[in-house]
Structures are given as structure tokens and as C-alpha cells.
């Protein structure tokens, strides 16, 4: 899954000690709500330098979400134009040289990489790809995995980082290279492992170095994903579902319309709510009301969802125009009521990668309870390491492993014949659904809390835990669970409809 996953970049932001609560000389809260709100906005402006935006009528924008600000800045500068260039080249190649289109797109991807990252950036992607390809020739899954992990670890060596920084004039260029290499790691890992598994000589022609480069340099997913495995890519690019020019124009118009709506909503949230700036002020989180605290939590996860509709929506649209089927876009977090559902449906491409290349090769659920626990733990460990291996990420991964484990344990317990017979005998279908929603409310509360650790860090998660579950016991805690009980009913109904459809 992706989120504010670049803590080293966040160090560049002016995070300070936070805001002080209103003094005793201020007007009472009942008569000064507007005054207090204005004061907090002014203090946030002083702390975090909110940016006036003429495009949004002079509203001030929260610049502290590094990921959103970073990709929007790169998008305006170069990436949007390079994506349009890919679309034009792809359509011309389809019309004029259909059989050679993969190689034309590969060359375009290399040129685009050189244009934004320079010769050193292209050389680094090539170097990682060549090393992974050479190691894959031994056809050892263990060696290929060690190679990928080693290449990933070299990106975090201080000496290597200093050398890379010298290649570029700005920090943003360096971070773009780091993010690109991080995503490319999953791609050459997919190729290497599939190469090790490949047995049929007739299919080995597709597992050549040129096809590996066509896969790695496919530009729509080059910098930020989503993740598409090598077998899916090779099958679709060799047999694309091409549409007429008129149909492609309709797909483009509809896709751009949706993207503009999502982008506008995300920008409005960044201009009106200042969620990330507030999360950077722990004293403020400790003084706001519990209702405000809950609203901030909901706003954070919804902004995260809308943000990735844009960041994954752009490459998904280009892939559809190329005749490829992208991974499904993230499912709305308002319909999530379980850890399993969140991991399965938010970043589908990453989930498929983890299941295919980490969980199943380690044994999955085929080796009993201990084997399942081990495979799941190693899967979350890889996710944490890939995202940056920072302390709060290890905490987040461990908490999610615990959540998935407990959730699956309760599900297995309820699926035993004895329990199922008792539930069917003594509870009506409506009562069983209410029991499901009650259990899901507990799971959802922990899911939101653990993801706040992911989005805001350990201190934010601890603040929520203390205020909602320790200081707020029993009434605040029960109010939250009651709200999430209703929330879970909606999610369960939606999931059942979605499954039927």
C-alpha cells in the first residue's frame, strides 16, 4: 500500500512543536468558535506557511502532505506532458507499426526517463535491471530475492545517497529517482521470479532481456505504479484489446472528467481542512474535542483514498488506452470494515504481488497455523522494508499483522460447525448480521487507528489511542464503536452487493 511513505523527505518540512491551546484570557468557546477557528488558522499559517492559491480564489493550501505536493509539482512541470506524449506515441504506433509497438513504447520510456532523471537516472535503472537479470539466470528464488533486497538496501546507504544527490540540482529530482527505483524494484523482482519458475522452452522467448526492459520501462507505471506482474503485462501487451480511435476518445474524455473531479476534491480538502498540518501539531490534537478528532481521522483516510484515485487513475487511464487492463482502482475506504478487505482492495496490484511472490512461496496457509503466521509476518515485514524501514512503519506493519491474525482467528472460530449450528439455531439472519457488524466495528476502529500510524506516525496513533480508548472510556469509546457499528452495516451491505454483481 502507498501513503506518506517518504519520511526522509518529510524532514524538509517545517515541522515544529505545534500550537498552544487557547489561553484563559480568550473568550469562552461557546461565544468564540469563529474567533478560535480563525486564530488556529493563523497559527497554522505561522507554523507551516500555508500557501495562498489564486487558482482556488486565494484559499490557503496545506503544503505539509509531501507526497501530494511532490507529485502535483512534478505533474505540472513535466509528467503530464510526458504522459500525453506516451499516449500520442502509443496511438501512432498502433496505427503505423502495430507489431513493433512494445519496442517503440520501450524506447519512449527510456527517453522519458532520461528527460526527467538524466543519464545517471537511466544508468541506475539499467544497472539494477542488468544485475537482477544476471542473477535470475541461476534460476534460484532465494538468490533472486536476496539480489532484490540487496539492491533495495543500497538505495538507503548514506554514501550512495550523497552520490545521487550530487547528480541533481534539486532535492525533488533526487527523490524522484529514489521513488522510481523503489517501484522498479518490484518490477524486476517480478520478472526474476517468473524467470526462475519458467519451465516451458517455447515460452522462454518472452523472458528475454529486451522484454524485461519493455516491462520495466513501460512509462505510465514507471515512477509510482500501480504494480502489474510480468505475466500479466506480457500477455496483455502481446494481445492488447485495442479499440477504435473514436472509442479511445470517449474513454479519454470520461477518464479525464473523473480525474479532474477527484483532483479538484483532493485540492479542496488540502485548501480547506489542513489535516496534515494539524497532525503535525500533537498539542493541538490533544486539545480539540473528540468529535473534531474523529472528523480529522475520517478526513485523513478519505483524503488518502481520493489522492490515490488521482495518482493511480492517471496511469490506469493510459493503460486502458494502450489496450491493457490495469489493476482496479482503490475501493472507497468508507466501505472497508476489515483488515483483510483493506489489504485486498485498496492497492490491488501490490496485494497481488505480495500474495504471488511472498505469501504463497513461503507456504501460505498450506503448513498449518504456524506456517500461516510466519508467511503473513514475512509479508508485512517486506511491505515495511520496501516502504522505507522506518520505526513507525515497522510498528504499523506489526499492528496490521496482529489485526489480520486476530480477524482470521475469529472468522475461523465462527466458521466451526459447532458455532455455526449454534448461531443458526439461536439467532435470526438479522441478528447474525448485527453480530457481524458489532465485531466489524471493533476491527474497523483498530484498522483506522493503525492506518493513522501509517499516515501520521507513532505519536499520532498514540494520541488517538489515549484520547479515544483510555481517557475517553467508556462514553467516547462506546460512541465511536456505535458509529462504526452503523458504518460497518453499510460496508457489509455494499460488499454483499459488490460480490453478487
Protein Blocks (a to p, Z undefined) as FASTA:
>chain_A
ZZdfblklmmmpccdebjcdddfkbccfklmmmmmmmmmmmmmmmmnopaddfknnopac
dfklmklmmmmmmmmmmmmmmmmmmmmmmmmmmmmmmmlmmmmmmmmmmmmmmmmnojml
mmmmmmmmmmmmmmmmnopaklmmmmmmmmmmmmmgmklmmmmmmmpmbfklmmmmmmmm
mmmmmmmmmmmmmmmmpmblklmmmmcfklmmmmmmmmklmmnopaddfklmmmmmmmcc
dddfklmmmmmmmmmmmmmmmmmmmmmmmmmnommmmmmmmklmmmmcfklmmmmmmmmm
mmmmmmmmmmmmmmmmmmmmnopacddddddfklgcbfklmmmmmmmmlmmmmmmmmmmm
nnpjmnojklmmmmmmmmmmmmmmmnnopaklmmmmmmmmmmmmmmmmmmmmmmpmklmm
mmmmmpcfklmmmmmmmmmmmmmmmmmmmmmmmmnojklmmmmmmmmmmmmpmklmmmmm
mmmmmmmmmmmmmmmmmmmZZ
